[in-house]
Amino acid sequence: MTRQLGESGVLTLPEELRSRYRLKEGELFTLLDLDGVFVLSPGVSVVAKRAAEIERLREEAGLAVEDLLVGLDDTRQGLYAETYGTES
């Protein structure tokens, strides 16, 4: 199926698909870019929702990403040793 990109980047889904999947105006979609192959999926990705929530909490706490990474390697090595009885 071929579709033409309209003004302001609007892409119209055919009525057949909108009807088949009960899609309504204003419905949210997740758009994945897989190195130039676009996948459009109805709904919001759970991963995207969680990532946005984590980002919001990080900003509210006034933390930089680097702050979250402090001690990560030590924690990873400790968990590895605990699980496998040796260091990685």
DAHU-V621562 format. One record per pair of residues at least 4 apart in sequence whose C-alpha atoms are under 7 Angstrom apart, sorted by the first residue. I is the first residue (numbers start at 1). J is the second residue. If there is no record, write none. Layout:
# DAHU-V621562
i=<I;I>
j=<J;J>
This chain:
# DAHU-V621562
i=<4;5;5;5;6;6;13;13;14;15;16;17;18;18;19;23;28;28;28;29;29;29;29;29;30;30;30;30;30;30;31;31;31;31;32;32;32;33;33;33;34;44;44;45;46;47;48;49;50;51;52;53;54;55;56;57;58;58;59;63;64;65;66;71;72;73;74;75;76;77;77;77;78;79;80;80;80;81;81;81>
j=<11;9;10;11;10;11;17;18;18;19;20;21;22;23;23;27;42;43;44;40;41;42;43;44;40;41;42;43;44;45;38;39;40;41;38;39;40;37;38;39;38;48;49;49;50;51;52;53;54;55;56;57;58;59;60;61;62;63;63;67;68;69;70;75;76;77;78;79;80;81;87;88;82;83;84;87;88;85;86;87>
